[in-house]
């Protein structure tokens, strides 16, 4: 029996996923055919099914937590939760979650995943686990930052997390639905919003002026 080279196997799977992702982003999951994926990947159906049992399995693989620079997103989130500087870790985490919105295909893929999740409990569970991990990390960092006096202690961490997640989600929905929206150009604005929303020194009452100007 021929031995399978794990690195080559992973590379071939990633090649298929990358080819399919472009089709899913442009045409959607339902309208993308297996034949189109085979053509885009440059392989026969028999070869394709050696790596994935069906089209839906390929769609799931689009959203797998891949390594970047030798570390997965889950590992980055775990490291953030124990960071010595929770404020910097919070900003880095927001950058981590927002950055994919700047990639050409990702916003459309995220929108398609949300549509498919309504029809597919397994996909919905997969996306929910990912979302819960992100939400938990941000909430933990808010608690830690408040305890260190780095953010306004009057802010409720759970409510604040919901708003931060909503701001990140807005990058994806805007990028997917508005051709004029440039998410990369909006990342500095997102950081500025968070700074003014969260930092205690930005919640002071404005100075009152009396007398005749």
Backbone as ProteinMPNN parsed JSONL, in Angstrom:
{"seq_chain_A": "XXXXXXXXXXXXXXXXXXXXXXXXXXXXXXXXXXXXXXXXXXXXXXXXXXXXXXXXXXXXXXXXXXXXXXXXXXXXXXXXXXXXXXXXXXXXXXXXXXXXXXXXXXXXXXXXXXXXXXXXXXXXXXXXXXXXXXXXXXXXXXXXXXXXXXXXXXXXXXXXXXXXXXXXXXXXXXXXXXXXXXXXXXXXXXXXXXXXXXXXXXXXXXXXXXXXX", "coords_chain_A": {"N_chain_A": [[0.848, -1.204, 0.0], [0.538, 2.21, -0.878], [2.191, 4.791, 0.83], [0.797, 7.642, 2.448], [1.693, 10.952, 2.078], [1.652, 13.197, 4.593], [2.046, 16.027, 4.525], [1.834, 16.631, 1.804], [-0.751, 15.761, 1.395], [-2.21, 17.587, 2.983], [-1.579, 19.911, 1.612], [-2.799, 19.47, -0.865], [-5.478, 19.324, -0.109], [-5.806, 21.949, 0.814], [-5.403, 23.31, -1.578], [-7.68, 22.526, -3.022], [-9.683, 23.606, -1.39], [-9.094, 26.362, -1.569], [-9.6, 26.816, -4.275], [-12.32, 26.193, -4.38], [-13.343, 28.07, -2.598], [-13.309, 30.556, -3.874], [-15.29, 30.164, -5.807], [-17.513, 29.663, -4.141], [-17.703, 32.158, -2.897], [-18.362, 33.854, -5.004], [-20.537, 32.648, -6.377], [-22.089, 31.43, -4.469], [-22.989, 28.763, -2.157], [-25.009, 26.873, -2.92], [-25.319, 27.196, -5.7], [-22.885, 26.547, -6.714], [-21.259, 23.946, -8.34], [-20.052, 20.552, -7.993], [-18.612, 19.743, -10.209], [-17.667, 22.176, -11.182], [-15.937, 22.891, -9.134], [-14.047, 20.837, -9.375], [-13.003, 21.469, -11.904], [-11.911, 24.013, -11.399], [-9.987, 23.319, -9.541], [-8.437, 21.661, -11.035], [-8.631, 18.827, -11.26], [-9.911, 15.428, -11.32], [-13.245, 14.177, -10.529], [-13.096, 11.818, -9.066], [-10.554, 12.027, -7.916], [-10.909, 14.333, -6.413], [-12.805, 13.486, -4.508], [-11.255, 11.845, -3.058], [-10.122, 13.415, -1.204], [-12.154, 14.883, -0.006], [-15.406, 14.039, 1.138], [-17.747, 15.146, 0.071], [-19.388, 18.062, -1.382], [-20.254, 19.765, 0.667], [-18.542, 19.191, 2.767], [-16.221, 20.338, 1.811], [-16.98, 22.997, 1.901], [-17.248, 23.351, 4.676], [-14.546, 23.093, 5.316], [-13.483, 25.444, 4.412], [-13.774, 27.156, 6.514], [-12.193, 26.212, 8.514], [-9.834, 26.371, 11.207], [-6.973, 27.515, 10.309], [-3.373, 27.336, 10.421], [-1.307, 30.202, 10.863], [1.749, 31.564, 10.37], [2.651, 29.461, 11.878], [0.883, 29.193, 14.019], [-2.401, 28.792, 15.324], [-5.632, 30.459, 15.137], [-7.146, 29.913, 17.412], [-5.143, 29.334, 19.257], [-3.905, 31.816, 19.422], [-5.949, 33.318, 20.575], [-6.167, 32.037, 23.032], [-3.678, 32.66, 24.141], [-3.95, 35.416, 24.333], [-5.84, 35.729, 26.357], [-4.431, 35.4, 28.688], [-2.621, 37.424, 28.777], [-0.186, 39.821, 29.895], [-0.669, 42.506, 29.548], [-3.718, 43.507, 29.27], [-5.122, 45.482, 27.839], [-3.613, 46.084, 25.486], [-3.656, 43.502, 24.478], [-6.368, 43.22, 24.003], [-6.805, 45.075, 21.904], [-5.141, 43.892, 19.992], [-6.489, 41.481, 19.662], [-8.93, 42.317, 18.58], [-7.921, 43.319, 16.178], [-7.02, 40.888, 15.099], [-9.446, 39.52, 14.697], [-10.763, 41.218, 12.991], [-9.151, 41.573, 10.755], [-9.389, 39.561, 8.621], [-11.579, 40.544, 7.2], [-10.579, 42.306, 5.393], [-9.659, 40.844, 3.308], [-10.213, 39.829, -0.077], [-12.196, 37.754, -0.664], [-13.307, 36.932, 1.731], [-15.431, 38.418, 3.225], [-17.78, 37.921, 1.637], [-17.856, 35.138, 1.801], [-18.301, 34.777, 4.531], [-20.865, 35.882, 4.781], [-22.267, 34.044, 3.187], [-21.875, 31.749, 4.711], [-23.404, 32.373, 6.96], [-25.957, 32.331, 5.851], [-26.148, 29.635, 5.076], [-25.947, 28.423, 7.562], [-28.436, 28.671, 8.751], [-29.791, 26.585, 7.635], [-28.376, 24.362, 8.218], [-27.63, 22.558, 10.863], [-25.213, 21.479, 11.812], [-23.197, 23.09, 10.695], [-24.006, 25.488, 11.825], [-23.504, 24.972, 14.52], [-20.729, 24.703, 14.444], [-19.922, 27.304, 13.679], [-20.969, 28.714, 15.812], [-19.478, 27.767, 18.0], [-16.992, 28.838, 17.362], [-17.616, 31.568, 17.413], [-18.373, 31.831, 20.101], [-15.946, 31.371, 21.391], [-14.45, 33.581, 20.555], [-16.009, 35.647, 21.642], [-15.835, 35.038, 24.382], [-13.115, 35.463, 24.83], [-12.803, 38.238, 24.38], [-14.498, 39.241, 26.387], [-13.19, 38.296, 28.704], [-10.782, 39.733, 28.505], [-11.757, 42.334, 28.774], [-12.716, 42.267, 31.412], [-10.249, 41.856, 32.717], [-8.851, 44.146, 31.944], [-10.425, 46.152, 33.076], [-10.091, 45.556, 35.792], [-7.442, 46.22, 36.034], [-7.55, 48.905, 35.83], [-7.521, 49.995, 33.295], [-9.567, 50.422, 31.523], [-12.819, 51.972, 31.383], [-14.424, 51.361, 34.362], [-17.137, 51.367, 34.736], [-18.399, 50.241, 32.602], [-20.292, 47.514, 31.474], [-18.978, 44.317, 31.082], [-20.088, 42.178, 29.514], [-22.117, 43.424, 27.948], [-20.527, 45.307, 26.669], [-18.803, 43.68, 25.219], [-20.639, 42.646, 23.376], [-21.146, 44.922, 21.822], [-18.601, 45.426, 20.749], [-18.214, 43.102, 19.233], [-20.277, 43.497, 17.423], [-19.375, 45.746, 16.034], [-17.124, 44.68, 14.757], [-18.395, 42.739, 13.167], [-19.798, 44.433, 11.5], [-17.849, 45.372, 9.753], [-17.501, 43.181, 8.05], [-20.098, 42.76, 6.929], [-20.55, 45.231, 5.69], [-18.415, 45.31, 3.867], [-19.151, 43.185, 2.267], [-21.532, 43.98, 1.115], [-21.396, 46.591, 0.192], [-19.832, 47.992, -2.404], [-18.183, 50.232, -2.381], [-17.08, 50.367, 0.087], [-14.199, 50.234, 2.028], [-12.663, 48.054, 3.89], [-10.046, 47.797, 4.989], [-9.154, 50.399, 5.19], [-10.72, 51.266, 7.219], [-9.927, 50.151, 9.594], [-8.129, 51.634, 11.343], [-9.981, 53.546, 12.237], [-11.775, 51.953, 13.624], [-10.168, 51.143, 15.792], [-9.811, 53.66, 16.987], [-12.433, 54.272, 17.746], [-12.84, 52.28, 19.676], [-10.929, 53.033, 21.568], [-11.899, 55.56, 22.423], [-14.355, 54.789, 23.386], [-13.824, 52.966, 25.43], [-11.66, 53.697, 27.137], [-10.878, 55.114, 30.326], [-10.171, 57.829, 30.545], [-11.5, 59.143, 28.554], [-14.072, 59.541, 29.262], [-14.653, 61.688, 30.779], [-16.414, 64.554, 32.036], [-17.129, 67.213, 29.776], [-15.267, 70.269, 29.827], [-16.698, 73.066, 31.399], [-17.522, 76.33, 30.374], [-17.8, 79.58, 31.601], [-19.201, 82.864, 31.808], [-18.761, 85.853, 29.814], [-17.821, 85.4, 26.47]], "CA_chain_A": [[0.0, 0.0, 0.0], [1.318, 3.434, -0.966], [2.08, 5.655, 2.006], [0.298, 8.995, 2.195], [2.539, 12.025, 2.603], [0.716, 14.115, 5.27], [2.217, 17.406, 4.062], [1.273, 16.719, 0.463], [-2.204, 15.614, 1.537], [-2.722, 18.872, 3.468], [-1.435, 20.898, 0.546], [-3.825, 19.204, -1.882], [-6.757, 19.745, 0.473], [-5.833, 23.41, 0.817], [-5.575, 23.719, -2.971], [-9.101, 22.342, -3.353], [-10.454, 24.583, -0.611], [-8.875, 27.691, -2.139], [-10.312, 26.876, -5.553], [-13.758, 26.199, -4.099], [-13.712, 29.284, -1.863], [-13.602, 31.623, -4.839], [-16.599, 29.855, -6.383], [-18.533, 29.88, -3.101], [-17.835, 33.596, -2.651], [-18.979, 34.511, -6.163], [-21.795, 32.016, -6.795], [-22.813, 30.858, -3.345], [-22.814, 27.318, -1.994], [-25.997, 26.083, -3.65], [-25.153, 27.296, -7.154], [-21.58, 25.997, -7.081], [-21.331, 22.501, -8.56], [-18.817, 19.796, -7.784], [-17.869, 19.767, -11.471], [-16.967, 23.458, -11.248], [-14.817, 22.823, -8.188], [-13.039, 19.973, -9.993], [-12.362, 22.225, -12.986], [-11.096, 25.075, -10.804], [-8.857, 22.688, -8.847], [-7.643, 20.919, -12.009], [-8.589, 17.401, -10.934], [-11.129, 14.666, -11.594], [-14.133, 13.988, -9.384], [-12.56, 10.729, -8.254], [-9.432, 12.548, -7.14], [-11.461, 15.282, -5.441], [-13.47, 12.754, -3.428], [-10.227, 11.216, -2.228], [-9.783, 14.376, -0.158], [-13.388, 15.342, 0.64], [-16.513, 13.141, 0.773], [-18.808, 15.838, -0.66], [-19.208, 19.512, -1.511], [-20.465, 20.428, 1.949], [-17.31, 19.024, 3.546], [-15.292, 21.357, 1.317], [-17.451, 24.282, 2.427], [-16.836, 23.385, 6.078], [-13.095, 23.253, 5.404], [-13.17, 26.856, 4.174], [-13.821, 27.872, 7.785], [-11.326, 25.573, 9.497], [-8.83, 27.244, 11.832], [-5.675, 27.196, 9.726], [-2.202, 27.969, 11.033], [-0.635, 31.327, 10.227], [3.036, 31.705, 11.062], [2.824, 28.337, 12.791], [-0.022, 29.239, 15.17], [-3.798, 28.91, 14.925], [-6.378, 31.543, 15.78], [-7.514, 29.468, 18.758], [-3.959, 29.487, 20.106], [-3.708, 33.257, 19.64], [-6.965, 33.759, 21.525], [-5.801, 31.492, 24.342], [-2.558, 33.457, 24.641], [-4.453, 36.761, 24.656], [-6.59, 35.71, 27.622], [-3.494, 35.407, 29.82], [-1.612, 38.448, 28.506], [0.122, 40.729, 30.997], [-1.266, 43.805, 29.23], [-5.0, 43.166, 28.656], [-5.567, 46.506, 26.887], [-2.941, 45.803, 24.212], [-4.148, 42.21, 24.002], [-7.715, 43.446, 23.476], [-6.667, 45.691, 20.583], [-4.573, 42.885, 19.096], [-7.538, 40.504, 19.381], [-9.85, 42.954, 17.629], [-7.214, 43.301, 14.891], [-7.013, 39.507, 14.627], [-10.781, 39.139, 14.241], [-11.208, 42.126, 11.93], [-8.257, 41.549, 9.597], [-9.882, 38.812, 7.454], [-12.551, 41.321, 6.432], [-9.861, 43.048, 4.36], [-9.333, 39.931, 2.216], [-11.261, 39.99, -1.094], [-13.256, 36.756, -0.687], [-13.792, 36.539, 3.051], [-16.754, 38.931, 3.611], [-18.839, 37.192, 0.933], [-17.904, 33.786, 2.356], [-18.933, 34.869, 5.845], [-22.3, 36.068, 4.539], [-22.799, 32.771, 2.695], [-21.901, 30.825, 5.847], [-24.551, 32.729, 7.794], [-27.15, 31.833, 5.149], [-26.166, 28.17, 5.151], [-26.092, 27.99, 8.959], [-29.864, 28.574, 9.043], [-30.3, 25.322, 7.082], [-27.436, 23.279, 8.531], [-27.311, 22.612, 12.299], [-23.798, 21.172, 12.059], [-22.448, 24.297, 10.397], [-24.392, 26.475, 12.824], [-22.783, 24.628, 15.745], [-19.317, 25.005, 14.213], [-19.757, 28.753, 13.715], [-21.296, 29.17, 17.166], [-18.319, 27.487, 18.857], [-15.975, 29.828, 17.015], [-18.092, 32.861, 17.913], [-18.328, 31.8, 21.568], [-14.545, 31.492, 21.803], [-14.079, 34.978, 20.342], [-16.736, 36.456, 22.621], [-15.268, 34.76, 25.697], [-11.798, 36.095, 24.914], [-12.981, 39.687, 24.528], [-15.067, 39.483, 27.717], [-12.114, 38.09, 29.678], [-9.851, 40.858, 28.41], [-12.427, 43.504, 29.343], [-12.657, 42.095, 32.872], [-8.872, 42.055, 33.16], [-8.483, 45.545, 31.734], [-11.131, 46.946, 34.081], [-9.444, 45.303, 37.074], [-6.154, 46.916, 36.018], [-7.784, 50.335, 35.693], [-7.158, 50.397, 31.939], [-10.776, 50.834, 30.824], [-13.853, 52.509, 32.253], [-14.999, 50.264, 35.165], [-18.603, 51.424, 34.722], [-18.909, 49.502, 31.449], [-20.582, 46.1, 31.696], [-18.16, 43.564, 30.113], [-20.886, 41.405, 28.555], [-22.725, 44.364, 27.005], [-19.463, 45.917, 25.882], [-18.375, 42.663, 24.261], [-21.64, 42.582, 22.305], [-20.938, 46.064, 20.94], [-17.345, 45.234, 20.021], [-18.471, 42.071, 18.229], [-21.132, 44.091, 16.399], [-18.524, 46.608, 15.219], [-16.323, 43.805, 13.893], [-19.304, 42.149, 12.177], [-20.168, 45.471, 10.539], [-16.811, 45.415, 8.721], [-17.759, 42.103, 7.094], [-21.341, 42.99, 6.195], [-20.37, 46.398, 4.828], [-17.523, 44.927, 2.774], [-19.846, 42.239, 1.388], [-22.722, 44.558, 0.496], [-21.15, 47.938, -0.318], [-18.585, 47.957, -3.175], [-17.34, 51.393, -2.105], [-16.553, 50.272, 1.448], [-12.836, 49.695, 2.071], [-12.466, 47.674, 5.298], [-8.671, 48.042, 5.464], [-9.045, 51.818, 5.536], [-11.55, 51.531, 8.393], [-9.364, 49.547, 10.803], [-7.703, 52.667, 12.311], [-11.173, 54.157, 12.827], [-12.284, 50.999, 14.609], [-9.321, 51.274, 16.982], [-10.102, 54.952, 17.614], [-13.74, 54.127, 18.393], [-12.657, 51.478, 20.89], [-10.187, 53.833, 22.551], [-12.77, 56.587, 22.995], [-15.463, 54.116, 24.061], [-13.422, 52.132, 26.566], [-10.657, 54.239, 28.051], [-11.512, 55.944, 31.357], [-9.882, 59.248, 30.398], [-12.358, 59.736, 27.529], [-15.43, 59.62, 29.783], [-14.778, 62.826, 31.672], [-17.357, 65.595, 31.615], [-16.434, 68.306, 29.093], [-15.065, 71.471, 30.641], [-17.747, 74.081, 31.239], [-17.013, 77.699, 30.321], [-18.776, 80.551, 32.069], [-18.844, 84.258, 31.557], [-18.915, 86.342, 28.462], [-16.632, 85.059, 25.679]], "C_chain_A": [[0.883, 1.255, 0.0], [1.086, 4.312, 0.267], [1.628, 7.046, 1.591], [1.236, 9.992, 2.846], [1.621, 13.064, 3.254], [0.822, 15.552, 4.766], [1.614, 17.59, 2.681], [-0.25, 16.627, 0.512], [-2.83, 16.932, 1.995], [-2.671, 19.93, 2.374], [-2.492, 20.717, -0.525], [-5.204, 19.609, -1.371], [-6.874, 21.275, 0.443], [-6.01, 23.953, -0.592], [-7.04, 23.619, -3.392], [-9.951, 23.4, -2.656], [-10.303, 25.979, -1.201], [-9.615, 27.862, -3.456], [-11.816, 26.97, -5.326], [-14.192, 27.496, -3.442], [-14.065, 30.422, -2.81], [-14.965, 31.406, -5.481], [-17.717, 30.106, -5.374], [-18.775, 31.371, -2.87], [-18.599, 34.281, -3.774], [-20.371, 33.967, -6.451], [-22.671, 31.558, -5.64], [-22.666, 29.357, -3.304], [-23.739, 26.526, -2.904], [-25.729, 26.068, -5.152], [-23.786, 26.823, -7.638], [-21.691, 24.485, -7.218], [-19.987, 21.848, -8.276], [-17.96, 19.807, -9.041], [-17.079, 21.068, -11.606], [-15.769, 23.485, -10.304], [-13.693, 21.974, -8.764], [-12.274, 20.727, -11.079], [-11.437, 23.292, -12.426], [-9.85, 24.504, -10.135], [-7.973, 21.895, -9.794], [-7.521, 19.451, -11.691], [-9.923, 16.744, -11.249], [-11.971, 14.553, -10.338], [-13.61, 12.884, -8.469], [-11.419, 11.182, -7.378], [-9.924, 13.503, -6.06], [-12.04, 14.552, -4.237], [-12.496, 11.914, -2.605], [-9.89, 12.11, -1.033], [-11.003, 14.859, 0.624], [-14.545, 14.444, 0.212], [-17.599, 13.81, -0.06], [-18.532, 17.348, -0.672], [-19.346, 20.218, -0.168], [-19.228, 20.311, 2.835], [-16.253, 20.033, 3.101], [-15.682, 22.72, 1.873], [-17.077, 24.423, 3.902], [-15.347, 23.705, 6.198], [-12.659, 24.692, 5.134], [-13.036, 27.604, 5.497], [-13.023, 27.187, 8.883], [-10.276, 26.561, 9.99], [-7.451, 26.827, 11.342], [-4.547, 27.914, 10.476], [-1.719, 29.14, 10.182], [0.617, 31.608, 11.044], [3.186, 30.649, 12.155], [1.911, 28.318, 13.997], [-1.452, 29.448, 14.681], [-4.456, 30.096, 15.627], [-6.75, 31.161, 17.209], [-6.345, 29.625, 19.726], [-3.671, 30.959, 20.395], [-4.708, 33.787, 20.664], [-6.632, 33.273, 22.928], [-4.657, 32.291, 24.96], [-3.017, 34.848, 25.067], [-5.111, 36.786, 26.032], [-5.682, 35.766, 28.85], [-2.411, 36.466, 29.663], [-1.409, 39.353, 29.713], [-0.52, 42.101, 30.8], [-2.6, 43.561, 28.53], [-5.504, 44.207, 27.661], [-4.93, 46.285, 25.51], [-3.439, 44.488, 23.615], [-5.55, 42.342, 23.412], [-7.645, 44.05, 22.07], [-6.106, 44.699, 19.567], [-5.623, 41.846, 18.71], [-8.559, 41.066, 18.399], [-9.213, 42.991, 16.243], [-7.25, 41.903, 14.273], [-8.361, 39.121, 14.026], [-11.254, 39.989, 13.066], [-10.398, 41.971, 10.65], [-8.78, 40.729, 8.416], [-10.902, 39.563, 6.613], [-11.894, 42.098, 5.307], [-9.485, 42.165, 3.173], [-10.495, 39.881, 1.227], [-12.442, 39.024, -0.976], [-13.972, 36.579, 0.65], [-15.167, 37.117, 3.413], [-17.906, 38.197, 2.935], [-18.964, 35.77, 1.461], [-18.58, 33.773, 3.72], [-20.445, 35.039, 5.699], [-22.94, 34.767, 4.068], [-22.869, 31.749, 3.827], [-23.082, 31.113, 6.76], [-25.854, 32.232, 7.168], [-27.255, 30.319, 5.304], [-26.395, 27.666, 6.571], [-27.554, 27.874, 9.362], [-30.43, 27.22, 8.617], [-29.504, 24.115, 7.567], [-27.026, 23.369, 10.002], [-25.835, 22.348, 12.595], [-22.926, 22.394, 11.791], [-22.747, 25.382, 11.425], [-23.646, 26.227, 14.127], [-21.301, 24.965, 15.619], [-19.066, 26.511, 14.32], [-20.025, 29.31, 15.11], [-20.134, 28.93, 18.118], [-17.219, 28.517, 18.614], [-16.352, 31.195, 17.575], [-18.011, 32.925, 19.43], [-16.899, 31.974, 22.081], [-14.068, 32.938, 21.648], [-14.717, 35.872, 21.398], [-16.144, 36.273, 24.025], [-13.918, 35.449, 25.883], [-11.932, 37.596, 25.141], [-13.532, 40.015, 25.908], [-14.007, 39.335, 28.804], [-11.146, 39.271, 29.679], [-10.465, 42.138, 28.968], [-12.428, 43.441, 30.862], [-11.257, 42.414, 33.384], [-8.444, 43.512, 33.029], [-9.17, 46.459, 32.745], [-10.474, 46.785, 35.446], [-8.103, 46.031, 37.172], [-6.306, 48.421, 35.873], [-7.499, 50.878, 34.302], [-8.359, 50.782, 31.083], [-11.798, 51.311, 31.847], [-14.524, 51.377, 33.034], [-16.525, 50.273, 35.173], [-19.21, 50.635, 33.571], [-19.135, 48.043, 31.819], [-19.823, 45.271, 30.661], [-18.976, 42.796, 29.076], [-21.527, 42.314, 27.507], [-21.67, 44.979, 26.101], [-18.925, 44.942, 24.842], [-19.34, 42.588, 23.086], [-21.455, 43.718, 21.31], [-19.657, 45.92, 20.126], [-17.524, 44.195, 18.914], [-19.323, 42.627, 17.087], [-20.324, 44.998, 15.471], [-17.666, 45.779, 14.26], [-17.197, 43.209, 12.794], [-19.683, 43.16, 11.104], [-19.123, 45.613, 9.437], [-17.098, 44.386, 7.632], [-19.013, 42.375, 6.266], [-21.216, 44.178, 5.252], [-19.491, 46.061, 3.631], [-18.227, 44.016, 1.776], [-20.974, 42.89, 0.599], [-22.499, 45.928, -0.136], [-19.813, 47.957, -1.063], [-17.645, 49.12, -2.868], [-16.691, 51.336, -0.732], [-15.19, 49.594, 1.423], [-12.499, 49.318, 3.506], [-11.066, 47.951, 5.82], [-8.501, 49.493, 5.907], [-9.809, 52.158, 6.804], [-10.96, 50.963, 9.684], [-8.826, 50.592, 11.793], [-8.892, 53.352, 12.984], [-11.773, 53.245, 13.887], [-11.471, 51.075, 15.894], [-9.618, 52.578, 17.733], [-11.441, 54.904, 18.348], [-13.596, 53.37, 19.709], [-11.941, 52.282, 21.971], [-11.111, 54.843, 23.221], [-13.945, 55.984, 23.767], [-15.03, 53.51, 25.39], [-12.519, 52.819, 27.582], [-11.292, 55.191, 29.061], [-11.288, 57.44, 31.161], [-10.731, 59.927, 29.331], [-13.792, 59.885, 27.994], [-15.616, 60.778, 30.756], [-15.79, 63.824, 31.118], [-16.592, 66.699, 30.892], [-16.348, 69.54, 29.977], [-16.151, 72.486, 30.338], [-17.111, 75.466, 31.298], [-18.129, 78.654, 30.752], [-18.317, 81.951, 31.722], [-19.003, 84.622, 30.09], [-17.664, 86.023, 27.663], [-15.918, 86.32, 25.215]], "O_chain_A": [[1.842, 1.356, 0.766], [-0.048, 4.541, 0.687], [2.012, 7.56, 0.541], [1.538, 9.885, 4.035], [0.883, 13.75, 2.547], [-0.195, 16.225, 4.596], [0.955, 18.595, 2.418], [-0.951, 17.318, -0.228], [-3.859, 17.35, 1.463], [-3.589, 20.736, 2.224], [-3.028, 21.698, -1.041], [-6.006, 20.172, -2.117], [-7.92, 21.818, 0.087], [-6.699, 24.955, -0.784], [-7.572, 24.521, -4.039], [-10.829, 24.009, -3.268], [-11.29, 26.706, -1.321], [-10.187, 28.918, -3.725], [-12.505, 27.736, -6.0], [-15.295, 27.978, -3.698], [-15.016, 31.165, -2.568], [-15.715, 32.361, -5.679], [-18.745, 30.693, -5.712], [-19.913, 31.797, -2.671], [-19.393, 35.188, -3.524], [-21.289, 34.735, -6.738], [-23.866, 31.324, -5.819], [-22.267, 28.738, -4.291], [-23.294, 25.604, -3.588], [-25.896, 25.036, -5.802], [-23.557, 26.712, -8.842], [-22.168, 23.814, -6.303], [-18.937, 22.49, -8.311], [-16.734, 19.871, -8.963], [-15.948, 21.06, -12.091], [-14.718, 24.034, -10.635], [-12.521, 22.337, -8.66], [-11.05, 20.634, -11.164], [-10.317, 23.466, -12.906], [-8.786, 25.124, -10.156], [-6.874, 21.491, -9.414], [-6.443, 18.872, -11.827], [-10.937, 17.42, -11.421], [-11.495, 14.795, -9.229], [-13.672, 13.002, -7.245], [-11.319, 10.772, -6.222], [-9.426, 13.491, -4.934], [-11.806, 14.938, -3.092], [-12.869, 11.343, -1.58], [-9.436, 11.634, 0.007], [-10.885, 15.207, 1.799], [-14.655, 14.116, -0.97], [-18.301, 13.138, -0.815], [-17.581, 17.833, -0.06], [-18.621, 21.175, 0.102], [-18.906, 21.241, 3.575], [-15.477, 20.525, 3.921], [-14.821, 23.506, 2.268], [-16.64, 25.49, 4.333], [-14.934, 24.481, 7.06], [-11.589, 25.112, 5.575], [-12.277, 28.568, 5.596], [-13.157, 27.536, 10.056], [-9.883, 27.476, 9.267], [-6.837, 25.908, 11.883], [-4.756, 28.964, 11.082], [-1.721, 29.079, 8.953], [0.552, 31.856, 12.248], [3.766, 30.902, 13.211], [2.118, 27.521, 14.912], [-1.684, 30.197, 13.731], [-3.913, 30.657, 16.578], [-6.678, 31.992, 18.115], [-6.537, 30.004, 20.881], [-3.24, 31.304, 21.495], [-4.359, 34.603, 21.517], [-6.795, 34.01, 23.901], [-4.664, 32.567, 26.16], [-2.523, 35.392, 26.054], [-4.957, 37.75, 26.782], [-6.128, 36.142, 29.934], [-1.388, 36.41, 30.346], [-2.348, 39.62, 30.463], [-0.87, 42.775, 31.768], [-2.623, 43.419, 27.308], [-6.236, 43.863, 26.733], [-5.622, 46.299, 24.492], [-3.62, 44.375, 22.403], [-5.886, 41.664, 22.441], [-8.337, 43.598, 21.159], [-6.543, 44.669, 18.416], [-5.651, 41.382, 17.57], [-9.0, 40.364, 17.489], [-9.883, 42.728, 15.244], [-7.482, 41.752, 13.074], [-8.421, 38.477, 12.979], [-12.051, 39.534, 12.245], [-10.919, 42.219, 9.563], [-8.626, 41.173, 7.278], [-11.076, 39.254, 5.434], [-12.569, 42.509, 4.363], [-9.042, 42.671, 2.143], [-11.652, 39.89, 1.647], [-13.585, 39.437, -1.17], [-15.117, 36.127, 0.69], [-16.018, 36.358, 3.878], [-18.903, 37.881, 3.585], [-20.075, 35.247, 1.557], [-19.347, 32.86, 4.027], [-21.215, 34.404, 6.42], [-24.039, 34.424, 4.504], [-23.817, 30.967, 3.897], [-23.698, 30.184, 7.281], [-26.749, 31.767, 7.874], [-28.32, 29.79, 5.623], [-26.976, 26.597, 6.763], [-27.888, 27.063, 10.226], [-31.428, 26.759, 9.17], [-29.912, 22.973, 7.352], [-26.162, 24.173, 10.351], [-25.273, 22.928, 13.524], [-22.021, 22.699, 12.568], [-21.848, 26.11, 11.846], [-23.202, 27.175, 14.774], [-20.686, 25.454, 16.567], [-18.114, 26.942, 14.971], [-19.38, 30.268, 15.536], [-19.83, 29.782, 18.953], [-16.594, 29.003, 19.556], [-15.513, 31.896, 18.141], [-17.626, 33.952, 19.989], [-16.674, 32.645, 23.088], [-13.363, 33.456, 22.513], [-14.061, 36.739, 21.976], [-15.976, 37.244, 24.763], [-13.616, 35.957, 26.963], [-11.251, 38.161, 25.997], [-13.081, 40.971, 26.538], [-13.936, 40.154, 29.72], [-10.742, 39.747, 30.74], [-9.759, 42.944, 29.575], [-12.171, 44.444, 31.528], [-11.095, 43.148, 34.359], [-7.758, 44.045, 33.9], [-8.573, 47.427, 33.217], [-10.314, 47.761, 36.179], [-7.679, 46.414, 38.262], [-5.311, 49.141, 35.8], [-7.261, 52.074, 34.136], [-8.196, 51.4, 30.032], [-11.645, 51.07, 33.045], [-15.142, 50.506, 32.421], [-17.143, 49.287, 35.575], [-20.415, 50.384, 33.564], [-18.263, 47.409, 32.413], [-20.003, 45.494, 29.464], [-18.612, 42.758, 27.901], [-21.486, 42.012, 26.314], [-21.895, 45.152, 24.903], [-18.627, 45.334, 23.714], [-18.916, 42.479, 21.936], [-21.588, 43.519, 20.102], [-19.633, 46.255, 18.942], [-17.046, 44.383, 17.795], [-19.12, 42.274, 15.925], [-20.558, 45.018, 14.262], [-17.506, 46.136, 13.093], [-16.798, 43.174, 11.63], [-19.868, 42.8, 9.942], [-19.469, 45.94, 8.302], [-16.959, 44.672, 6.443], [-18.994, 42.237, 5.043], [-21.725, 44.136, 4.132], [-19.782, 46.475, 2.509], [-17.941, 44.063, 0.58], [-21.337, 42.405, -0.473], [-23.33, 46.382, -0.923], [-18.76, 47.939, -0.425], [-16.436, 49.006, -3.074], [-15.841, 52.169, -0.415], [-15.041, 48.507, 0.863], [-12.085, 50.183, 4.277], [-10.91, 48.309, 6.987], [-7.794, 49.78, 6.873], [-9.585, 53.209, 7.404], [-11.457, 51.272, 10.767], [-9.052, 50.444, 12.994], [-8.824, 53.7, 14.163], [-12.227, 53.715, 14.931], [-12.045, 51.071, 16.983], [-9.669, 52.595, 18.962], [-11.565, 55.437, 19.451], [-14.159, 53.767, 20.729], [-12.304, 52.219, 23.145], [-11.111, 54.971, 24.446], [-14.466, 56.603, 24.695], [-15.783, 53.537, 26.363], [-12.615, 52.539, 28.777], [-12.153, 55.992, 28.696], [-12.127, 58.244, 31.569], [-10.698, 61.151, 29.206], [-14.651, 60.307, 27.219], [-16.616, 60.842, 31.471], [-15.996, 63.926, 29.909], [-15.514, 67.09, 31.34], [-17.246, 69.816, 30.773], [-16.484, 72.737, 29.179], [-16.272, 75.743, 32.155], [-19.268, 78.53, 30.304], [-17.154, 82.169, 31.38], [-19.339, 83.786, 29.252], [-16.557, 86.33, 28.105], [-14.895, 86.236, 24.536]]}, "name": "protein", "num_of_chains": 1, "seq": "XXXXXXXXXXXXXXXXXXXXXXXXXXXXXXXXXXXXXXXXXXXXXXXXXXXXXXXXXXXXXXXXXXXXXXXXXXXXXXXXXXXXXXXXXXXXXXXXXXXXXXXXXXXXXXXXXXXXXXXXXXXXXXXXXXXXXXXXXXXXXXXXXXXXXXXXXXXXXXXXXXXXXXXXXXXXXXXXXXXXXXXXXXXXXXXXXXXXXXXXXXXXXXXXXXXXX"}
